[in-house]
Amino acid sequence: MAPRVLISDKLSPAAVQIFKDRGIEVDFQPDLGKDKDRLAEIIGQYDGLAIRSATKVTPKILQKADRLKVIGRAGIGVDNVDLPAATAKGVIVMNTPFGNSITTAEHAIAMMFALAREIPAADASTQAGKWEKNRFMGVEVTAKTLGIIGCGNIGSIVAERGVGLKMKVIAFDPFLSVERALDLGVEKVELDDLLARADFITLHTPLTEKTKNILSAQNIAKTKKGVRIINCARGGLVDEAALRAALDSKHVAGAAFDVFAVEPAEQNPLFGHPNVVCTPHLGAATNEAQENVALQVAEQMSDYLLTGAISNAVNFPSITAEEAPKLKPFIELAEKLGSFAGQLTDTDIKTVHIVYEGAVADQKVKALTSAAVAGLLRPMLSEVNVVSAPTVAKERGIVIEETTRAATGDYDSLITVTVVTDTLERAISGTVFADGRPRIVNIKGINVDAEFAPSMIYVTNEDKPGFIGRFAGLLGDAGLNIATFALGRDHLGGDAIALVAVDGTVPAEVLGKVQALPQVKAARALVF
């Protein structure tokens, strides 16, 4: 029997044709996504569901989706799909991460020109019959410095366009390699250097804990007087109130925003300022982009339903149904080891070396490596997933090395993730015991035995008496309950580590007090 796909949002007719050409039965109901009850009624008849943003795939709908194997989202964001519920149901969720890239990059360039030449205000003035020729004195972009924060897929397209416009392009991106920067014709710089030098700043980074308010009041104050700021990436990357104050004081000459901290943006601190250009999240709004993502999602879903091939899945790597049960706990281990390393690494990653020892070496290590790299990159790049991670790493010039070998130590299976930067090399090892739960067994050569927990504190300290009492007392005073407490040291009186699971998140002030303890070298709050 041919697979059946339901399209419940407005998708290009060309996508419908792709399904038909591949021998897949397709039911095109572009307004059905707005009717949750009706969707829940009929979803049980389909193997695939193709959506855009109007359809909300809730646990209630998934509960009735007995035949469903794949959900395809034409676009990047999958906020409208309940991922944990889809994963629990065994449904692959795919997106189309690259279909909007050129369109979004072009919108950023268009916003830069609109800002440089005050086009929206000049248009409004002229159409009102004012002819204020002397009022709108713009600036050229040629020979100006364009600062790009985030030089991934979209940022690199903006960089190429900036070079073509004869601009001096500088980029801040911890994952951008020097070689990749050379290929693009851009200069890789630190954030403070970019802020001090750029005439135009454009943001092209996802919104994560590390990038939220990356243009804070403090960082906006570091910018060159007369800078112009463009955000077509994500609301929340810029402190909008601080930017308004900088615009009012004329430190910032202008701003062009397509995205806002709260959307739909019916009111915003930036609105009403004469030197601000705003559009209603139009980054992906071109006919070509909508066509591209529709065609891409139809091809991906068809491939999966007909051959089992998985592309751009956000909730599972490309592995077969037979391999999944054995591989799943090791995928979780690899991802968490990567996440551990990623949360501890602030500088550019050059190489990631992953060693698989024992029984795990006979499994599908490519899927495990993808999981480890996804975990490593996610603290900076929230949208990275186990499928896209190797490509994202390659784009940024990060070398990924894999080694498999027979068991040499105390464990049947051992995974070691080593991260190499210009200044350090850090190795973290883990295993899966018979209970199926991943554990950390070695950090930087120091043996330790700890399960991963949602909230943890990692401390490196000198092995001297009194530390544990002070540390535990400090957490107690702060009302933080300790769930588990793992310790290790290299030798008596040498370097030691503590890995503590706590209930609830760790406040910044508590972490600051831990770092201030006499024997402590470093302390980090980790989230898994």
PyMOL commands that set and color helices and strands:
alter all, ss='L'
color gray80, all
select helices_A, chain A and resi 13-21+32-34+36-45+59-63+83-88+101-116+119-127+153-164+178-184+191-197+217-221+240-248+287-307+324-344+359-362+365-377+389-395+467-477+508-515
alter helices_A, ss='H'
color red, helices_A
select strands_A, chain A and resi 4-7+25-28+48-51+70-73+92-94+145-149+168-172+187-188+200-203+227-231+252-257+276-278+349-358+399-405+413-421+425-432+438-443+446-451+455-462+482-489+495-502+520-527
alter strands_A, ss='S'
color yellow, strands_A
deselect
rebuild
show_as cartoon
